[in-house]
Amino acid sequence: MTVILCVAGTAWLRSGFANGVGEAIAQPVPFSHKHHVGELGIDCRYCHNGVETSASAGLPATEVCMTCHSQLYTNAAMLAPVRKSLVSGKPLHWQRVNSVPDFVFFNHSIHVAKGVACETCHGEVDEMPLMEKAHSLSMEWCLGCHRDLEPNLRPPQDVFLLHWKPPDDIEDIRRKLVGVLGIHPETMTDCYVCHR
């Protein structure tokens, strides 16, 4: 019986029910990546301006939203929290959809610089009416990539492209990227890489 409970518990912990995969989280504004990214073509870096330079990708400041919404949909009821934030000077409190525990060191900029695309971890956000977690981001999931990193690499100039189609010689390109970008596969699963 104990074995069955352990197996069932482990299966539940790895399921989407436990880790929130596929569930949209309520936000102060029902921001649609499908509309803004998929239909309008807004680049990830416009709202997440720290993604290339810091550990955190960053969440958009009210002023970023108001760049467009001071001109478009200025009286839309769903944007009332954005207008209130601008007037009060208090930032919107976006709810983080993708996160790792505090004891895990994760740096967006190093992943971007080494050729890991946004959609590798965040999924095809241009098809998400409301942002949802695409992958568990569990230790097991991350280690899978760190153990076999080449399938997740692309030229760094292509990391922000959604639905990227690799060229026919991608295996050769990926092998070269490991050397050119200074990636050290032999240390990618060392504990200190993520636990500092």
C-alpha positions as CSV (number, residue, x, y, z in Angstrom):
1,M,0.0,0.0,0.0
2,T,2.8,2.4,0.9
3,V,4.4,1.8,-2.6
4,I,1.1,2.6,-4.3
5,L,0.7,5.8,-2.3
6,C,4.3,6.9,-3.1
7,V,3.8,6.2,-6.8
8,A,0.4,8.0,-6.8
9,G,1.9,10.9,-4.9
10,T,4.8,11.2,-7.3
11,A,2.5,11.0,-10.3
12,W,0.3,13.8,-8.8
13,L,3.3,16.0,-8.1
14,R,4.4,15.7,-11.7
15,S,1.0,16.3,-13.1
16,G,-0.3,19.6,-14.5
17,F,-2.8,19.7,-11.5
18,A,0.1,20.2,-9.1
19,N,2.4,22.4,-11.0
20,G,-0.2,24.7,-12.8
21,V,0.8,23.8,-16.4
22,G,-1.9,25.0,-18.7
23,E,-3.7,27.2,-16.2
24,A,-4.1,30.9,-16.7
25,I,-3.6,33.0,-13.6
26,A,-5.8,36.0,-12.9
27,Q,-4.1,39.3,-13.6
28,P,-5.0,42.9,-12.8
29,V,-5.7,43.3,-16.5
30,P,-6.6,40.4,-18.8
31,F,-3.5,41.0,-21.0
32,S,-3.6,38.8,-24.2
33,H,-0.3,37.7,-25.6
34,K,-2.2,36.3,-28.5
35,H,-3.4,39.8,-29.4
36,H,-0.3,41.8,-28.6
37,V,2.3,39.3,-29.7
38,G,0.5,37.1,-32.2
39,E,-1.7,39.6,-33.9
40,L,0.2,42.9,-33.4
41,G,3.7,41.4,-33.6
42,I,5.0,43.2,-30.5
43,D,8.5,41.8,-29.6
44,C,9.0,40.1,-26.2
45,R,11.7,42.7,-25.3
46,Y,9.2,45.6,-25.5
47,C,7.5,44.6,-22.3
48,H,10.2,42.3,-20.8
49,N,13.1,44.7,-21.2
50,G,15.5,43.0,-18.8
51,V,15.5,39.7,-20.6
52,E,18.9,40.4,-22.4
53,T,20.7,42.1,-19.5
54,S,19.5,40.7,-16.2
55,A,18.4,37.7,-14.3
56,S,14.8,38.8,-14.4
57,A,13.0,39.4,-17.7
58,G,11.0,42.1,-15.9
59,L,7.3,42.9,-16.0
60,P,5.9,45.8,-17.9
61,A,5.6,49.2,-16.1
62,T,2.4,51.0,-16.5
63,E,4.1,53.5,-18.7
64,V,4.9,50.8,-21.2
65,C,1.2,49.9,-21.5
66,M,0.2,53.6,-21.7
67,T,2.6,54.1,-24.7
68,C,-0.2,52.7,-26.8
69,H,-3.2,52.9,-24.5
70,S,-3.0,56.6,-24.1
71,Q,-4.1,56.6,-27.7
72,L,-6.0,53.3,-28.2
73,Y,-8.9,52.0,-26.2
74,T,-8.5,54.9,-23.8
75,N,-11.9,54.3,-22.1
76,A,-12.0,50.6,-22.2
77,A,-13.3,49.2,-18.9
78,M,-10.8,46.4,-18.8
79,L,-7.9,49.0,-18.9
80,A,-9.2,50.9,-15.8
81,P,-6.5,49.4,-13.6
82,V,-3.8,50.6,-16.0
83,R,-5.3,54.2,-15.9
84,K,-5.6,54.1,-12.1
85,S,-2.0,52.9,-11.8
86,L,-0.8,55.8,-14.0
87,V,-2.7,58.4,-12.0
88,S,-1.8,57.0,-8.6
89,G,1.8,56.1,-9.5
90,K,1.4,52.7,-7.9
91,P,2.5,49.9,-10.2
92,L,0.2,47.1,-11.4
93,H,0.7,44.0,-9.4
94,W,1.2,41.4,-12.1
95,Q,1.0,37.8,-10.9
96,R,4.0,35.8,-11.9
97,V,3.1,32.9,-14.1
98,N,6.5,31.3,-14.5
99,S,8.8,31.1,-11.5
100,V,11.3,28.8,-9.8
101,P,11.7,28.5,-6.0
102,D,13.9,31.1,-4.2
103,F,16.7,28.6,-3.7
104,V,17.1,28.3,-7.5
105,F,19.4,30.7,-9.3
106,F,18.0,31.4,-12.8
107,N,19.2,34.1,-15.1
108,H,17.3,35.0,-18.3
109,S,20.1,36.9,-19.9
110,I,22.5,33.9,-19.9
111,H,20.0,31.7,-21.5
112,V,19.2,34.2,-24.2
113,A,22.9,34.9,-24.8
114,K,23.6,31.1,-25.1
115,G,20.8,30.6,-27.7
116,V,17.9,29.3,-25.7
117,A,14.7,30.7,-27.1
118,C,11.8,32.3,-25.0
119,E,9.4,29.7,-26.4
120,T,11.6,26.8,-25.1
121,C,10.4,27.5,-21.6
122,H,7.4,29.8,-22.0
123,G,5.7,28.0,-25.0
124,E,4.0,29.7,-27.9
125,V,2.8,32.7,-26.1
126,D,1.5,34.2,-29.3
127,E,-1.3,31.7,-29.1
128,M,-2.2,32.3,-25.5
129,P,-5.2,34.6,-24.9
130,L,-4.2,34.7,-21.3
131,M,-0.7,33.7,-20.2
132,E,-0.3,30.2,-18.8
133,K,2.5,28.0,-17.7
134,A,3.7,25.9,-20.7
135,H,6.1,23.6,-18.8
136,S,6.6,22.6,-15.2
137,L,10.0,24.3,-14.8
138,S,10.7,21.6,-12.3
139,M,14.3,20.5,-11.5
140,E,13.7,17.4,-13.6
141,W,12.5,19.4,-16.5
142,C,15.4,21.9,-16.4
143,L,18.0,19.1,-15.9
144,G,16.6,17.4,-19.1
145,C,17.6,20.4,-21.1
146,H,21.0,20.8,-19.3
147,R,21.8,17.1,-20.0
148,D,20.8,17.3,-23.6
149,L,21.1,21.0,-24.5
150,E,21.8,20.9,-28.2
151,P,18.1,20.3,-29.3
152,N,17.2,23.5,-27.5
153,L,19.9,25.8,-29.0
154,R,19.5,28.1,-31.9
155,P,21.6,31.1,-33.1
156,P,21.2,33.9,-30.5
157,Q,19.8,36.3,-33.1
158,D,16.9,33.9,-33.4
159,V,15.9,33.4,-29.7
160,F,13.0,35.8,-30.0
161,L,11.5,34.3,-33.1
162,L,8.3,32.3,-32.5
163,H,7.6,29.1,-34.5
164,W,11.3,29.1,-35.6
165,K,12.1,26.6,-38.3
166,P,15.6,25.3,-38.0
167,P,17.7,25.0,-41.2
168,D,18.6,21.6,-42.6
169,D,22.1,21.8,-41.1
170,I,20.9,22.6,-37.6
171,E,22.9,19.8,-36.0
172,D,26.1,21.1,-37.3
173,I,25.1,24.7,-36.3
174,R,24.3,23.5,-32.8
175,R,27.5,21.7,-32.3
176,K,29.4,24.8,-33.4
177,L,27.3,27.0,-31.1
178,V,28.4,25.1,-28.1
179,G,32.0,26.1,-28.8
180,V,31.4,29.6,-30.1
181,L,29.1,30.6,-27.3
182,G,31.4,29.1,-24.6
183,I,28.9,26.6,-23.4
184,H,30.4,23.9,-21.1
185,P,28.2,20.8,-21.3
186,E,30.5,19.0,-18.8
187,T,29.4,21.4,-16.0
188,M,25.8,22.0,-16.9
189,T,24.5,19.5,-14.4
190,D,26.7,20.6,-11.5
191,C,24.6,21.6,-8.5
192,Y,26.2,25.0,-8.2
193,V,24.9,26.0,-11.7
194,C,21.4,26.5,-10.2
195,H,22.0,26.4,-6.5
196,R,24.4,29.1,-5.3
